[in-house]
Amino acid sequence: MTTLRCYEIVHRRTGEVLLSREINAAGMHDASLQGLSLRGADLRRADLRGIDCRKADLRGADLRHANLHGADLRHANLRFANLLNADLIGANLFDIDLTGAILRGAAGIVDGGAPDGWYAYGWRRDHRLSLRIGCRELRLDEARKYWEGKFDRLEVLAAVEYIAAVATIRGWLP
């Protein structure tokens, strides 16, 4: 016999129920939030390990201390989301929008600030460092080559090197 529980995701300010589902006792690990609008959702301390969040709208969501370990966040919108102390280790961060997101203390990601006004961050993908700066998503060697010698983008190159230095300290790079 499978035990079902009701799981509700509510808006962090209004308390409006954004999503209500029955899930098995094992949790949401096999559930999907793909393409859902969870704008402003209260997901503090949520266990979303390995969950499919592709193309989810999580703008302004409160994901403080959330476990997103191994989650698929490809093409998700996390603008202005609060990811304070969230676990993003192994999460697929390909083509996500983290503009204005709070990343302090988040595991698995390096916040590179906003060089020349472009938001910058780095993470490990397939055991290699990936960087997203503005609309460009490149591996470390590609990023260095792309911005090298562009004197109007010296801040961007400095952010690339900062992200690489932090990744080295964390043991992500040799």
Backbone as CSV, one residue per row, in Angstrom:
resi,resn,N_x,N_y,N_z,CA_x,CA_y,CA_z,C_x,C_y,C_z
1,MET,0.840,-1.181,0.000,0.000,0.000,0.000,0.889,1.251,0.000
2,THR,0.625,2.180,-0.898,1.397,3.408,-1.011,0.740,4.503,-0.179
3,THR,1.545,5.155,0.624,1.045,6.259,1.425,1.179,7.544,0.618
4,LEU,0.108,8.301,0.512,0.139,9.564,-0.221,0.043,10.722,0.757
5,ARG,0.773,11.783,0.424,0.705,13.016,1.197,0.368,14.147,0.242
6,CYS,-0.265,15.157,0.750,-0.555,16.344,-0.056,0.615,17.306,0.089
7,TYR,1.075,17.813,-1.013,2.184,18.755,-1.030,1.677,20.032,-1.672
8,GLU,1.798,21.154,-0.968,1.351,22.429,-1.508,2.515,23.396,-1.595
9,ILE,2.558,24.130,-2.678,3.515,25.215,-2.846,2.691,26.492,-2.858
10,VAL,3.037,27.403,-1.949,2.274,28.639,-1.816,3.132,29.846,-2.177
11,HIS,2.460,30.938,-2.541,3.144,32.194,-2.830,3.692,32.727,-1.515
12,ARG,4.933,33.202,-1.534,5.581,33.608,-0.299,4.979,34.859,0.338
13,ARG,4.291,35.672,-0.412,3.702,36.892,0.159,2.196,36.772,0.369
14,THR,1.492,36.212,-0.597,0.031,36.185,-0.528,-0.532,34.924,0.123
15,GLY,0.260,33.856,0.163,-0.235,32.596,0.707,-1.100,31.817,-0.271
16,GLU,-1.287,32.358,-1.479,-2.081,31.676,-2.514,-1.421,30.347,-2.872
17,VAL,-2.213,29.286,-3.002,-1.688,27.981,-3.380,-1.379,27.997,-4.879
18,LEU,-0.094,27.793,-5.221,0.342,27.794,-6.612,0.317,26.389,-7.206
19,LEU,0.506,25.381,-6.354,0.543,24.000,-6.816,0.158,23.096,-5.655
20,SER,-0.697,22.139,-5.919,-1.080,21.164,-4.909,-1.028,19.788,-5.564
21,ARG,-0.288,18.881,-4.940,-0.143,17.535,-5.506,-0.136,16.512,-4.394
22,GLU,-0.579,15.320,-4.730,-0.402,14.193,-3.829,0.846,13.461,-4.273
23,ILE,1.694,13.140,-3.323,2.950,12.457,-3.645,3.096,11.243,-2.751
24,ASN,3.924,10.307,-3.173,4.132,9.121,-2.347,5.072,9.446,-1.193
25,ALA,5.174,8.543,-0.256,5.958,8.765,0.960,7.432,9.013,0.661
26,ALA,7.911,8.579,-0.496,9.314,8.769,-0.845,9.634,10.229,-1.138
27,GLY,8.651,11.040,-1.396,8.866,12.463,-1.634,8.641,12.846,-3.083
28,MET,9.147,14.037,-3.438,8.906,14.607,-4.765,9.980,14.248,-5.771
29,HIS,10.905,13.373,-5.453,12.068,13.143,-6.304,11.721,12.688,-7.712
30,ASP,10.571,12.063,-7.898,10.189,11.638,-9.244,9.139,12.571,-9.838
31,ALA,8.830,13.644,-9.146,7.830,14.603,-9.615,8.462,15.552,-10.639
32,SER,7.624,16.350,-11.252,8.106,17.304,-12.233,7.453,18.660,-12.000
33,LEU,8.272,19.683,-12.071,7.779,21.056,-12.031,8.050,21.718,-13.386
34,GLN,8.318,20.897,-14.382,8.684,21.388,-15.703,7.639,22.338,-16.248
35,GLY,8.103,23.533,-16.628,7.254,24.515,-17.285,6.226,25.192,-16.403
36,LEU,6.193,24.888,-15.113,5.180,25.467,-14.235,5.534,26.888,-13.833
37,SER,4.528,27.680,-13.570,4.733,29.024,-13.058,4.637,28.966,-11.540
38,LEU,5.781,29.136,-10.901,5.855,29.153,-9.442,6.463,30.476,-8.989
39,ARG,6.089,31.506,-9.696,6.593,32.845,-9.428,6.249,33.245,-7.991
40,GLY,7.286,33.619,-7.225,7.080,34.058,-5.849,6.796,32.924,-4.871
41,ALA,7.023,31.681,-5.272,6.702,30.531,-4.413,7.583,30.484,-3.171
42,ASP,7.004,29.996,-2.091,7.744,29.772,-0.858,8.243,28.332,-0.875
43,LEU,9.518,28.162,-1.205,10.131,26.834,-1.288,11.309,26.730,-0.324
44,ARG,11.212,27.495,0.775,12.276,27.424,1.782,12.418,25.991,2.278
45,ARG,13.666,25.538,2.317,14.025,24.205,2.812,13.357,23.058,2.043
46,ALA,12.841,23.339,0.859,12.200,22.285,0.054,13.226,21.265,-0.398
47,ASP,12.840,20.010,-0.403,13.699,18.930,-0.880,13.332,18.664,-2.336
48,LEU,14.084,19.258,-3.238,13.815,19.155,-4.671,14.964,18.441,-5.379
49,ARG,15.617,17.538,-4.661,16.745,16.792,-5.240,16.322,16.089,-6.518
50,GLY,17.088,16.334,-7.585,16.892,15.628,-8.843,15.603,15.936,-9.574
51,ILE,14.851,16.890,-9.124,13.544,17.176,-9.725,13.695,17.901,-11.073
52,ASP,12.752,17.684,-11.950,12.743,18.303,-13.276,12.066,19.668,-13.175
53,CYS,12.868,20.715,-13.260,12.357,22.093,-13.203,12.630,22.832,-14.514
54,ARG,12.816,22.077,-15.603,13.105,22.738,-16.878,12.006,23.737,-17.229
55,LYS,12.431,24.906,-17.647,11.550,25.984,-18.095,10.566,26.454,-17.028
56,ALA,10.815,26.135,-15.765,9.937,26.594,-14.686,10.146,28.089,-14.460
57,ASP,9.075,28.790,-14.140,9.144,30.208,-13.817,9.210,30.323,-12.300
58,LEU,10.417,30.544,-11.790,10.640,30.652,-10.348,11.088,32.069,-9.987
59,ARG,10.662,33.037,-10.781,11.033,34.431,-10.508,10.584,34.826,-9.109
60,GLY,11.517,35.369,-8.346,11.198,35.858,-7.015,10.888,34.766,-6.004
61,ALA,11.123,33.517,-6.344,10.826,32.415,-5.412,11.802,32.442,-4.240
62,ASP,11.330,32.007,-3.089,12.163,31.902,-1.901,12.656,30.465,-1.805
63,LEU,13.907,30.251,-2.185,14.518,28.927,-2.198,15.643,28.841,-1.164
64,ARG,15.530,29.646,-0.103,16.560,29.604,0.938,16.662,28.200,1.515
65,HIS,17.884,27.716,1.602,18.192,26.398,2.179,17.520,25.248,1.424
66,ALA,17.054,25.479,0.212,16.421,24.410,-0.576,17.476,23.437,-1.075
67,ASN,17.101,22.178,-1.191,18.000,21.159,-1.713,17.639,20.917,-3.176
68,LEU,18.447,21.474,-4.072,18.265,21.330,-5.512,19.386,20.483,-6.101
69,HIS,19.984,19.663,-5.255,21.100,18.807,-5.658,20.674,17.943,-6.856
70,GLY,21.368,18.107,-7.976,21.087,17.309,-9.166,19.810,17.674,-9.899
71,ALA,19.155,18.760,-9.511,17.907,19.169,-10.187,18.201,19.630,-11.613
72,ASP,17.236,19.442,-12.489,17.362,19.895,-13.875,16.677,21.250,-13.989
73,LEU,17.471,22.308,-14.014,16.943,23.673,-14.061,17.132,24.327,-15.432
74,ARG,17.416,23.522,-16.441,17.662,24.103,-17.769,16.538,25.052,-18.183
75,HIS,16.929,26.206,-18.652,16.018,27.221,-19.194,15.032,27.761,-18.158
76,ALA,15.292,27.546,-16.869,14.400,28.059,-15.818,14.655,29.549,-15.600
77,ASN,13.642,30.236,-15.144,13.756,31.653,-14.840,13.819,31.802,-13.323
78,LEU,14.998,32.174,-12.825,15.218,32.361,-11.395,15.573,33.814,-11.076
79,ARG,15.093,34.729,-11.926,15.359,36.151,-11.690,14.861,36.542,-10.299
80,PHE,15.741,37.187,-9.553,15.430,37.717,-8.222,14.998,36.639,-7.220
81,ALA,15.320,35.379,-7.499,15.047,34.299,-6.541,16.044,34.384,-5.393
82,ASN,15.623,33.960,-4.221,16.504,33.926,-3.066,17.021,32.507,-2.899
83,LEU,18.292,32.287,-3.245,18.927,30.973,-3.173,19.961,30.932,-2.045
84,LEU,19.756,31.748,-1.030,20.664,31.793,0.101,20.843,30.393,0.685
85,ASN,22.093,29.928,0.723,22.450,28.619,1.283,21.746,27.435,0.622
86,ALA,21.308,27.591,-0.613,20.693,26.474,-1.350,21.784,25.528,-1.839
87,ASP,21.422,24.268,-2.037,22.354,23.267,-2.559,22.089,23.096,-4.052
88,LEU,23.007,23.597,-4.878,22.899,23.483,-6.331,23.951,22.538,-6.898
89,ILE,24.573,21.750,-6.035,25.622,20.839,-6.491,25.027,19.837,-7.478
90,GLY,25.657,19.739,-8.630,25.216,18.795,-9.645,23.960,19.198,-10.391
91,ALA,23.399,20.358,-10.080,22.208,20.827,-10.794,22.598,21.242,-12.209
92,ASN,21.690,21.037,-13.146,21.920,21.473,-14.521,21.469,22.927,-14.609
93,LEU,22.425,23.837,-14.718,22.151,25.272,-14.733,22.253,25.860,-16.134
94,PHE,22.167,25.025,-17.149,22.301,25.489,-18.521,21.199,26.475,-18.872
95,ASP,21.600,27.639,-19.336,20.703,28.666,-19.859,19.621,29.087,-18.862
96,ILE,20.010,29.247,-17.585,19.045,29.765,-16.620,19.286,31.251,-16.439
97,ASP,18.276,31.951,-15.997,18.378,33.383,-15.762,18.433,33.612,-14.258
98,LEU,19.604,34.041,-13.768,19.806,34.322,-12.352,19.973,35.809,-12.086
99,THR,19.516,36.645,-13.005,19.647,38.085,-12.838,19.024,38.503,-11.510
100,GLY,19.820,39.159,-10.682,19.329,39.669,-9.411,19.099,38.624,-8.338
101,ALA,19.442,37.374,-8.615,19.241,36.315,-7.622,20.247,36.455,-6.481
102,ILE,19.840,36.042,-5.302,20.726,36.026,-4.143,21.379,34.652,-4.093
103,LEU,22.707,34.610,-4.248,23.436,33.353,-4.313,24.368,33.146,-3.121
104,ARG,24.335,34.059,-2.155,25.249,33.978,-1.017,25.098,32.635,-0.301
105,GLY,26.196,31.948,-0.139,26.206,30.684,0.576,25.685,29.497,-0.214
106,ALA,25.268,29.708,-1.458,24.745,28.606,-2.276,25.888,27.679,-2.675
107,ALA,25.683,26.388,-2.505,26.706,25.394,-2.854,26.581,25.022,-4.321
108,GLY,27.721,24.849,-4.987,27.730,24.390,-6.366,27.713,25.488,-7.404
109,ILE,27.841,26.742,-6.969,27.813,27.869,-7.897,28.741,28.959,-7.372
110,VAL,29.377,29.702,-8.287,30.228,30.834,-7.927,29.592,32.088,-8.508
111,ASP,29.283,33.034,-7.654,28.710,34.311,-8.078,29.839,35.226,-8.513
112,GLY,29.829,35.622,-9.774,30.877,36.481,-10.314,30.489,37.945,-10.392
113,GLY,29.369,38.310,-9.790,28.949,39.707,-9.794,28.340,40.126,-11.127
114,ALA,28.469,41.410,-11.421,27.888,41.958,-12.649,28.919,42.810,-13.386
115,PRO,29.963,42.190,-13.940,30.978,42.954,-14.668,30.380,43.609,-15.907
116,ASP,30.678,44.889,-16.075,30.154,45.664,-17.210,28.630,45.568,-17.313
117,GLY,27.971,45.288,-16.177,26.509,45.214,-16.165,25.939,43.862,-16.561
118,TRP,26.801,42.896,-16.856,26.348,41.556,-17.238,26.448,40.637,-16.036
119,TYR,25.399,39.917,-15.709,25.436,39.006,-14.571,26.337,37.818,-14.912
120,ALA,27.183,37.395,-13.954,28.169,36.330,-14.207,28.136,35.286,-13.099
121,TYR,28.187,34.017,-13.481,28.323,32.936,-12.509,28.968,31.731,-13.169
122,GLY,29.502,30.858,-12.329,30.141,29.641,-12.805,29.671,28.451,-12.003
123,TRP,29.719,27.269,-12.587,29.323,26.025,-11.927,30.013,24.863,-12.616
124,ARG,29.999,23.708,-11.966,30.592,22.506,-12.548,29.555,21.766,-13.368
125,ARG,29.945,21.453,-14.601,29.096,20.637,-15.475,30.005,19.614,-16.132
126,ASP,29.670,18.357,-15.977,30.478,17.272,-16.547,31.938,17.372,-16.095
127,HIS,32.141,17.695,-14.826,33.467,17.790,-14.223,34.333,18.899,-14.819
128,ARG,33.704,19.856,-15.475,34.419,21.010,-16.025,33.690,22.275,-15.598
129,LEU,34.431,23.379,-15.548,33.845,24.656,-15.170,33.117,25.278,-16.360
130,SER,31.856,25.630,-16.138,31.065,26.374,-17.121,30.815,27.759,-16.561
131,LEU,30.781,28.742,-17.436,30.522,30.119,-17.024,29.394,30.694,-17.868
132,ARG,28.575,31.484,-17.226,27.558,32.248,-17.959,27.771,33.706,-17.599
133,ILE,27.994,34.507,-18.633,28.154,35.944,-18.461,27.282,36.601,-19.512
134,GLY,26.270,37.315,-19.041,25.282,37.869,-19.962,24.578,36.738,-20.682
135,CYS,24.556,36.791,-22.000,23.886,35.746,-22.784,24.850,34.651,-23.233
136,ARG,26.131,34.763,-22.871,27.130,33.782,-23.300,27.354,32.720,-22.247
137,GLU,27.313,31.477,-22.686,27.608,30.349,-21.813,28.766,29.581,-22.425
138,LEU,29.901,29.585,-21.718,31.132,29.020,-22.261,31.859,28.208,-21.193
139,ARG,32.736,27.319,-21.645,33.653,26.635,-20.743,34.778,27.616,-20.445
140,LEU,35.558,27.343,-19.397,36.589,28.282,-18.952,37.560,28.652,-20.062
141,ASP,38.113,27.672,-20.774,39.086,27.980,-21.833,38.445,28.806,-22.943
142,GLU,37.205,28.520,-23.271,36.496,29.288,-24.306,36.250,30.718,-23.839
143,ALA,35.893,30.886,-22.564,35.619,32.222,-22.020,36.877,33.083,-22.037
144,ARG,37.979,32.494,-21.604,39.237,33.244,-21.619,39.590,33.680,-23.032
145,LYS,39.468,32.785,-23.966,39.802,33.083,-25.364,38.855,34.149,-25.929
146,TYR,37.573,34.038,-25.615,36.578,34.972,-26.165,36.814,36.409,-25.673
147,TRP,37.076,36.578,-24.356,37.196,37.931,-23.821,38.625,38.450,-23.777
148,GLU,39.599,37.633,-24.069,40.994,38.067,-24.076,41.204,39.118,-25.177
149,GLY,41.847,40.208,-24.821,42.160,41.247,-25.801,41.019,42.206,-26.093
150,LYS,39.872,42.020,-25.468,38.753,42.961,-25.644,38.854,43.998,-24.534
151,PHE,39.488,45.105,-24.847,39.790,46.094,-23.827,38.557,46.811,-23.297
152,ASP,37.438,46.698,-23.994,36.192,47.266,-23.479,35.470,46.258,-22.571
153,ARG,36.082,45.087,-22.352,35.481,44.043,-21.517,36.473,43.516,-20.474
154,LEU,37.334,44.397,-19.974,38.314,43.986,-18.979,37.644,43.515,-17.684
155,GLU,36.518,44.133,-17.308,35.797,43.692,-16.111,35.288,42.263,-16.282
156,VAL,34.824,41.927,-17.474,34.330,40.576,-17.731,35.464,39.565,-17.604
157,LEU,36.612,39.879,-18.188,37.759,38.980,-18.090,38.194,38.812,-16.629
158,ALA,38.128,39.886,-15.858,38.460,39.803,-14.430,37.470,38.889,-13.713
159,ALA,36.196,38.942,-14.074,35.184,38.064,-13.464,35.447,36.605,-13.828
160,VAL,35.852,36.362,-15.061,36.204,34.999,-15.495,37.320,34.467,-14.608
161,GLU,38.358,35.273,-14.397,39.494,34.843,-13.581,39.101,34.683,-12.115
162,TYR,38.231,35.539,-11.625,37.746,35.409,-10.240,36.995,34.093,-10.069
163,ILE,36.078,33.795,-10.980,35.310,32.547,-10.907,36.255,31.353,-10.976
164,ALA,37.264,31.410,-11.862,38.240,30.327,-11.974,39.038,30.162,-10.677
165,ALA,39.407,31.272,-10.044,40.167,31.211,-8.798,39.337,30.565,-7.682
166,VAL,38.084,30.963,-7.557,37.211,30.376,-6.533,36.970,28.903,-6.827
167,ALA,36.776,28.553,-8.093,36.583,27.150,-8.471,37.818,26.319,-8.113
168,THR,39.005,26.898,-8.274,40.238,26.203,-7.906,40.303,25.996,-6.391
169,ILE,39.976,27.022,-5.630,39.966,26.918,-4.162,38.987,25.827,-3.713
170,ARG,37.858,25.719,-4.381,36.860,24.715,-4.018,37.204,23.316,-4.525
171,GLY,38.287,23.218,-5.271,38.704,21.902,-5.772,38.017,21.465,-7.045
172,TRP,37.388,22.397,-7.747,36.704,22.069,-8.994,37.673,21.998,-10.160
173,LEU,38.826,22.688,-10.032,39.832,22.745,-11.089,41.154,22.219,-10.551
174,PRO,41.976,21.659,-11.431,43.288,21.169,-10.987,44.207,22.318,-10.607
